[in-house]
């Protein structure tokens, strides 16, 4: 019996231990969230298959034309001649081979065009990833901000509860009136509301993040972690612009479209040239009177006369396509500068607000709240002053957290404008 109880205890302990390990999940950092997203996102997987399709098209583009083989028989006897029926006596047999020879480097130009098409697919995939990562990073920042606001709301509620405990002691000692205590109790509703609203925002942000990750983990088991702060310096604007011109995948795709248009034009010019067809044949014909003429060989060269169709339309179309893609590349380059400058200006504006908050207003709001609270507890301040100090402190703290969230969102916008993370 003891041994049975001992085994039961060990089994229950193991179940509890494994269950706890299964329910406890390590909070994910941004790098882990991004790696998980890139490994599982179906849109990116589909884009990667498009790249593989482009590489398969390269194989097709470089294939040589297949030769043609022809077997011809004729002259078989289908009725008796002078009472004798020998069907295969006079049958002639002819075999021929023909091959289309492509001139003007058509195969090489087709391969070059296909390779540039694959490069376009790579750039398109990178641009899709850039946009998807922008949405993912935005959801990650939103979750971090919601968690920071929740932590601040819990801290404010705990601080206010301590003041309420002191106020209850003062009420029992006859130091404050019942109506003052009731007003203090009513004010607590605002702090409770802040906590519940923050809880809902945290849960909503996590649900959105799980949706982008295509993850079915229960929201209670999912968590993230990361610094919710801002650096006080920014890289120079010229450096950011240069990084965007060198990295931005949609600009790279636009420039590669110009290169592909040039390759297509060269291919169109090449396709306007005539390709000869070489043929050779062997014939067995026993019906000739010449006994030495039963076996014959022959060769021929067929050259199409491109009098009317010289691929004029495709030449004109591809030439116009070069100009069109050049204009689109210029527009994309201008858009890059606009995106970078707008995001950079937003960051500078946020920094102009965050610096005085961090250097002055946070400490000032804390000092005013603590001073007025101490004065109220000792009868040196009115209830109205006390409530106003609490309200001012809450507003300053929440505004500061919202400004950090806005700064991180602007940094995410700048990273998207550049095409890589210039601000972590």
LINNOR-V359309 format. One record per residue. N is the residue number from 1. RES is the residue in three letters. SS is DSSP state (2 for helix, 1 for strand, 0 for the rest). PHI is phi in whole degrees, 0 to 359 (none if undefined). PSI is psi as a letter, one per 30 degrees, with the letter a starting at -180 (999 if undefined). Layout:
n: (N & N)
res: (RES & RES)
ss: (SS & SS)
phi: (PHI & PHI)
psi: (PSI & PSI)
//
This chain:
n: (1 & 2 & 3 & 4 & 5 & 6 & 7 & 8 & 9 & 10 & 11 & 12 & 13 & 14 & 15 & 16 & 17 & 18 & 19 & 20 & 21 & 22 & 23 & 24 & 25 & 26 & 27 & 28 & 29 & 30 & 31 & 32 & 33 & 34 & 35 & 36 & 37 & 38 & 39 & 40 & 41 & 42 & 43 & 44 & 45 & 46 & 47 & 48 & 49 & 50 & 51 & 52 & 53 & 54 & 55 & 56 & 57 & 58 & 59 & 60 & 61 & 62 & 63 & 64 & 65 & 66 & 67 & 68 & 69 & 70 & 71 & 72 & 73 & 74 & 75 & 76 & 77 & 78 & 79 & 80 & 81 & 82 & 83 & 84 & 85 & 86 & 87 & 88 & 89 & 90 & 91 & 92 & 93 & 94 & 95 & 96 & 97 & 98 & 99 & 100 & 101 & 102 & 103 & 104 & 105 & 106 & 107 & 108 & 109 & 110 & 111 & 112 & 113 & 114 & 115 & 116 & 117 & 118 & 119 & 120 & 121 & 122 & 123 & 124 & 125 & 126 & 127 & 128 & 129 & 130 & 131 & 132 & 133 & 134 & 135 & 136 & 137 & 138 & 139 & 140 & 141 & 142 & 143 & 144 & 145 & 146 & 147 & 148 & 149 & 150 & 151 & 152 & 153 & 154 & 155 & 156 & 157 & 158 & 159 & 160 & 161 & 162 & 163 & 164 & 165 & 166 & 167 & 168 & 169 & 170 & 171 & 172 & 173 & 174 & 175 & 176 & 177 & 178 & 179 & 180 & 181 & 182 & 183 & 184 & 185 & 186 & 187 & 188 & 189 & 190 & 191 & 192 & 193 & 194 & 195 & 196 & 197 & 198 & 199 & 200 & 201 & 202 & 203 & 204 & 205 & 206 & 207 & 208 & 209 & 210 & 211 & 212 & 213 & 214 & 215 & 216 & 217 & 218 & 219 & 220 & 221 & 222 & 223 & 224 & 225 & 226 & 227 & 228 & 229 & 230 & 231 & 232 & 233 & 234 & 235 & 236 & 237 & 238 & 239 & 240 & 241 & 242 & 243 & 244 & 245 & 246 & 247 & 248 & 249 & 250 & 251 & 252 & 253 & 254 & 255 & 256 & 257 & 258 & 259 & 260 & 261 & 262 & 263 & 264 & 265 & 266 & 267 & 268 & 269 & 270 & 271 & 272 & 273 & 274 & 275 & 276 & 277 & 278 & 279 & 280 & 281 & 282 & 283 & 284 & 285 & 286 & 287 & 288 & 289 & 290 & 291 & 292 & 293 & 294 & 295 & 296 & 297 & 298 & 299 & 300 & 301 & 302 & 303 & 304 & 305 & 306 & 307 & 308 & 309 & 310 & 311 & 312 & 313 & 314 & 315 & 316 & 317 & 318 & 319 & 320 & 321 & 322 & 323 & 324 & 325 & 326 & 327 & 328 & 329 & 330 & 331 & 332 & 333 & 334 & 335 & 336 & 337 & 338 & 339 & 340 & 341 & 342 & 343 & 344 & 345 & 346 & 347 & 348 & 349 & 350 & 351 & 352 & 353 & 354 & 355 & 356 & 357 & 358 & 359 & 360 & 361 & 362 & 363 & 364 & 365 & 366 & 367 & 368 & 369 & 370 & 371 & 372 & 373 & 374 & 375 & 376 & 377 & 378 & 379 & 380 & 381 & 382 & 383 & 384 & 385 & 386 & 387 & 388 & 389 & 390 & 391 & 392 & 393 & 394 & 395 & 396 & 397 & 398 & 399 & 400 & 401 & 402 & 403 & 404 & 405 & 406 & 407 & 408 & 409 & 410 & 411 & 412 & 413 & 414 & 415 & 416 & 417 & 418 & 419 & 420 & 421 & 422 & 423 & 424)
res: (UNK & UNK & UNK & UNK & UNK & UNK & UNK & UNK & UNK & UNK & UNK & UNK & UNK & UNK & UNK & UNK & UNK & UNK & UNK & UNK & UNK & UNK & UNK & UNK & UNK & UNK & UNK & UNK & UNK & UNK & UNK & UNK & UNK & UNK & UNK & UNK & UNK & UNK & UNK & UNK & UNK & UNK & UNK & UNK & UNK & UNK & UNK & UNK & UNK & UNK & UNK & UNK & UNK & UNK & UNK & UNK & UNK & UNK & UNK & UNK & UNK & UNK & UNK & UNK & UNK & UNK & UNK & UNK & UNK & UNK & UNK & UNK & UNK & UNK & UNK & UNK & UNK & UNK & UNK & UNK & UNK & UNK & UNK & UNK & UNK & UNK & UNK & UNK & UNK & UNK & UNK & UNK & UNK & UNK & UNK & UNK & UNK & UNK & UNK & UNK & UNK & UNK & UNK & UNK & UNK & UNK & UNK & UNK & UNK & UNK & UNK & UNK & UNK & UNK & UNK & UNK & UNK & UNK & UNK & UNK & UNK & UNK & UNK & UNK & UNK & UNK & UNK & UNK & UNK & UNK & UNK & UNK & UNK & UNK & UNK & UNK & UNK & UNK & UNK & UNK & UNK & UNK & UNK & UNK & UNK & UNK & UNK & UNK & UNK & UNK & UNK & UNK & UNK & UNK & UNK & UNK & UNK & UNK & UNK & UNK & UNK & UNK & UNK & UNK & UNK & UNK & UNK & UNK & UNK & UNK & UNK & UNK & UNK & UNK & UNK & UNK & UNK & UNK & UNK & UNK & UNK & UNK & UNK & UNK & UNK & UNK & UNK & UNK & UNK & UNK & UNK & UNK & UNK & UNK & UNK & UNK & UNK & UNK & UNK & UNK & UNK & UNK & UNK & UNK & UNK & UNK & UNK & UNK & UNK & UNK & UNK & UNK & UNK & UNK & UNK & UNK & UNK & UNK & UNK & UNK & UNK & UNK & UNK & UNK & UNK & UNK & UNK & UNK & UNK & UNK & UNK & UNK & UNK & UNK & UNK & UNK & UNK & UNK & UNK & UNK & UNK & UNK & UNK & UNK & UNK & UNK & UNK & UNK & UNK & UNK & UNK & UNK & UNK & UNK & UNK & UNK & UNK & UNK & UNK & UNK & UNK & UNK & UNK & UNK & UNK & UNK & UNK & UNK & UNK & UNK & UNK & UNK & UNK & UNK & UNK & UNK & UNK & UNK & UNK & UNK & UNK & UNK & UNK & UNK & UNK & UNK & UNK & UNK & UNK & UNK & UNK & UNK & UNK & UNK & UNK & UNK & UNK & UNK & UNK & UNK & UNK & UNK & UNK & UNK & UNK & UNK & UNK & UNK & UNK & UNK & UNK & UNK & UNK & UNK & UNK & UNK & UNK & UNK & UNK & UNK & UNK & UNK & UNK & UNK & UNK & UNK & UNK & UNK & UNK & UNK & UNK & UNK & UNK & UNK & UNK & UNK & UNK & UNK & UNK & UNK & UNK & UNK & UNK & UNK & UNK & UNK & UNK & UNK & UNK & UNK & UNK & UNK & UNK & UNK & UNK & UNK & UNK & UNK & UNK & UNK & UNK & UNK & UNK & UNK & UNK & UNK & UNK & UNK & UNK & UNK & UNK & UNK & UNK & UNK & UNK & UNK & UNK & UNK & UNK & UNK & UNK & UNK & UNK & UNK & UNK & UNK & UNK & UNK & UNK & UNK & UNK & UNK & UNK & UNK & UNK & UNK & UNK & UNK & UNK & UNK & UNK & UNK & UNK & UNK & UNK & UNK & UNK & UNK & UNK & UNK & UNK & UNK & UNK & UNK & UNK & UNK & UNK & UNK & UNK & UNK & UNK & UNK & UNK & UNK)
ss: (0 & 2 & 2 & 2 & 2 & 2 & 2 & 2 & 2 & 2 & 2 & 2 & 2 & 2 & 2 & 2 & 2 & 2 & 2 & 2 & 2 & 2 & 2 & 0 & 0 & 0 & 0 & 1 & 0 & 2 & 2 & 2 & 2 & 2 & 2 & 2 & 2 & 2 & 2 & 2 & 0 & 2 & 2 & 2 & 2 & 2 & 2 & 2 & 2 & 2 & 2 & 2 & 2 & 2 & 2 & 2 & 2 & 2 & 2 & 2 & 2 & 0 & 0 & 0 & 0 & 0 & 0 & 1 & 1 & 1 & 1 & 1 & 1 & 1 & 0 & 0 & 0 & 0 & 0 & 0 & 1 & 0 & 0 & 1 & 0 & 0 & 0 & 0 & 0 & 0 & 0 & 1 & 1 & 1 & 1 & 1 & 1 & 1 & 1 & 1 & 0 & 0 & 0 & 0 & 0 & 2 & 2 & 2 & 2 & 2 & 2 & 2 & 2 & 2 & 2 & 2 & 2 & 2 & 2 & 2 & 2 & 2 & 2 & 2 & 2 & 2 & 2 & 2 & 2 & 2 & 2 & 2 & 2 & 2 & 2 & 2 & 2 & 2 & 2 & 2 & 2 & 2 & 2 & 2 & 2 & 2 & 2 & 2 & 2 & 2 & 2 & 2 & 2 & 2 & 2 & 2 & 2 & 2 & 2 & 2 & 2 & 2 & 2 & 2 & 2 & 2 & 2 & 2 & 2 & 2 & 2 & 2 & 0 & 0 & 0 & 0 & 0 & 2 & 2 & 2 & 2 & 2 & 2 & 2 & 2 & 2 & 2 & 2 & 2 & 2 & 2 & 2 & 2 & 2 & 2 & 2 & 2 & 2 & 2 & 2 & 2 & 2 & 2 & 2 & 2 & 2 & 2 & 2 & 2 & 2 & 2 & 2 & 2 & 0 & 0 & 0 & 0 & 0 & 2 & 2 & 2 & 0 & 0 & 1 & 0 & 0 & 0 & 0 & 0 & 0 & 0 & 0 & 0 & 0 & 0 & 0 & 2 & 2 & 2 & 2 & 2 & 2 & 2 & 2 & 2 & 2 & 2 & 0 & 2 & 2 & 2 & 2 & 2 & 2 & 2 & 2 & 2 & 2 & 2 & 2 & 2 & 2 & 2 & 2 & 2 & 2 & 2 & 2 & 2 & 2 & 2 & 0 & 0 & 0 & 0 & 0 & 1 & 1 & 1 & 1 & 1 & 1 & 1 & 1 & 1 & 0 & 0 & 0 & 0 & 0 & 0 & 0 & 0 & 0 & 1 & 1 & 1 & 1 & 1 & 1 & 1 & 1 & 0 & 0 & 0 & 0 & 0 & 0 & 0 & 0 & 0 & 2 & 2 & 2 & 2 & 2 & 2 & 2 & 2 & 2 & 2 & 2 & 2 & 2 & 2 & 2 & 2 & 2 & 2 & 2 & 2 & 2 & 2 & 2 & 2 & 2 & 2 & 2 & 2 & 2 & 2 & 2 & 2 & 2 & 2 & 2 & 2 & 2 & 2 & 2 & 2 & 2 & 2 & 2 & 2 & 2 & 2 & 2 & 2 & 2 & 2 & 2 & 2 & 2 & 2 & 2 & 2 & 2 & 2 & 2 & 2 & 2 & 2 & 2 & 2 & 2 & 2 & 0 & 0 & 0 & 0 & 0 & 2 & 2 & 2 & 2 & 2 & 2 & 2 & 2 & 2 & 2 & 2 & 2 & 2 & 2 & 2 & 2 & 2 & 2 & 2 & 2 & 2 & 2 & 2 & 2 & 2 & 2 & 2 & 2 & 2 & 2 & 2 & 2 & 2 & 2 & 2 & 2 & 0 & 0 & 0 & 0 & 0 & 0)
phi: (none & 299 & 297 & 295 & 297 & 297 & 293 & 298 & 296 & 296 & 296 & 295 & 297 & 294 & 298 & 297 & 294 & 292 & 296 & 296 & 293 & 287 & 275 & 273 & 238 & 292 & 301 & 269 & 277 & 298 & 297 & 291 & 297 & 294 & 298 & 294 & 296 & 293 & 278 & 238 & 295 & 291 & 295 & 293 & 297 & 296 & 294 & 294 & 294 & 297 & 296 & 297 & 298 & 297 & 294 & 294 & 294 & 297 & 297 & 297 & 295 & 265 & 289 & 279 & 295 & 284 & 288 & 251 & 239 & 233 & 243 & 231 & 235 & 203 & 87 & 289 & 283 & 247 & 214 & 296 & 245 & 55 & 81 & 243 & 239 & 236 & 295 & 258 & 293 & 257 & 285 & 258 & 238 & 222 & 240 & 219 & 237 & 223 & 214 & 273 & 263 & 276 & 258 & 59 & 58 & 296 & 299 & 297 & 289 & 297 & 296 & 297 & 295 & 294 & 295 & 292 & 295 & 294 & 299 & 296 & 295 & 296 & 295 & 296 & 296 & 296 & 290 & 298 & 296 & 300 & 291 & 292 & 293 & 298 & 295 & 295 & 295 & 298 & 293 & 295 & 296 & 298 & 293 & 298 & 296 & 297 & 293 & 295 & 295 & 296 & 297 & 294 & 295 & 295 & 296 & 296 & 294 & 297 & 296 & 292 & 296 & 294 & 293 & 295 & 297 & 295 & 295 & 296 & 296 & 293 & 294 & 294 & 276 & 81 & 274 & 230 & 274 & 298 & 295 & 294 & 294 & 296 & 295 & 294 & 296 & 296 & 295 & 296 & 302 & 296 & 291 & 295 & 298 & 300 & 294 & 294 & 297 & 295 & 298 & 297 & 295 & 297 & 296 & 298 & 296 & 293 & 297 & 296 & 294 & 297 & 296 & 294 & 278 & 55 & 249 & 259 & 295 & 303 & 297 & 291 & 264 & 258 & 207 & 231 & 212 & 168 & 289 & 252 & 206 & 223 & 283 & 273 & 233 & 236 & 294 & 300 & 298 & 298 & 294 & 294 & 299 & 298 & 296 & 293 & 296 & 273 & 244 & 305 & 290 & 290 & 291 & 298 & 295 & 294 & 292 & 291 & 295 & 296 & 298 & 293 & 298 & 296 & 295 & 294 & 294 & 299 & 293 & 296 & 296 & 294 & 292 & 281 & 275 & 273 & 249 & 284 & 244 & 263 & 228 & 215 & 214 & 235 & 230 & 249 & 226 & 281 & 273 & 289 & 288 & 284 & 292 & 265 & 252 & 289 & 247 & 226 & 238 & 208 & 223 & 208 & 231 & 249 & 241 & 292 & 267 & 275 & 274 & 260 & 260 & 243 & 63 & 296 & 296 & 291 & 297 & 293 & 296 & 293 & 294 & 293 & 294 & 298 & 295 & 297 & 291 & 296 & 295 & 294 & 295 & 297 & 294 & 294 & 298 & 297 & 294 & 299 & 299 & 297 & 297 & 295 & 296 & 293 & 296 & 294 & 296 & 296 & 297 & 297 & 296 & 294 & 297 & 298 & 273 & 289 & 300 & 293 & 299 & 290 & 278 & 226 & 292 & 296 & 296 & 294 & 295 & 294 & 294 & 295 & 298 & 294 & 294 & 293 & 296 & 296 & 294 & 292 & 296 & 253 & 79 & 261 & 217 & 279 & 297 & 297 & 297 & 297 & 296 & 293 & 295 & 296 & 295 & 296 & 296 & 300 & 297 & 296 & 294 & 293 & 298 & 296 & 295 & 295 & 293 & 296 & 299 & 294 & 295 & 295 & 294 & 294 & 297 & 297 & 296 & 293 & 300 & 294 & 295 & 278 & 103 & 203 & 277 & 272 & 233 & 282)
psi: (e & e & e & e & e & e & e & e & e & e & e & e & e & e & e & e & e & e & e & e & e & e & f & k & k & k & k & k & l & e & e & e & e & e & e & e & e & f & f & f & k & e & e & e & e & e & e & e & e & e & e & e & e & e & e & e & f & e & e & e & f & g & k & l & k & k & l & k & k & k & k & k & k & l & g & k & k & f & l & k & j & h & g & k & j & j & e & g & e & g & k & k & k & k & k & l & k & l & k & k & j & k & l & h & h & e & e & e & e & e & e & e & e & e & e & e & e & e & e & e & e & e & e & e & e & e & e & e & e & e & e & e & e & e & e & e & e & e & e & e & e & e & e & e & e & e & e & e & e & e & e & e & e & e & e & e & e & e & e & e & e & e & e & e & e & e & e & e & e & e & e & f & f & g & f & l & l & e & e & e & e & e & e & e & e & e & f & f & e & e & e & e & e & e & e & e & e & e & e & e & e & e & e & e & e & e & e & e & e & e & e & e & f & h & k & g & k & k & f & f & f & k & l & l & l & l & k & i & a & k & l & f & l & k & l & k & e & e & e & e & e & e & e & e & e & f & e & j & e & e & e & e & e & e & e & f & e & e & e & e & e & e & e & e & e & e & e & e & e & e & f & f & l & k & j & l & k & k & k & k & l & k & k & j & j & f & f & k & f & j & f & g & g & e & k & l & l & l & l & l & k & k & j & k & j & i & e & e & j & g & h & e & e & e & e & e & e & e & e & e & e & e & e & e & e & e & e & e & e & e & e & e & e & e & e & e & e & e & e & e & e & e & e & e & e & e & e & e & e & e & e & f & e & e & e & e & e & e & f & e & e & e & e & e & e & e & e & e & e & e & e & e & e & e & e & e & f & g & g & g & l & l & e & e & e & e & e & e & e & e & e & e & e & e & e & e & e & e & e & e & e & e & e & e & e & e & e & e & e & e & e & e & e & e & e & e & e & e & f & l & j & f & j & 999)
//
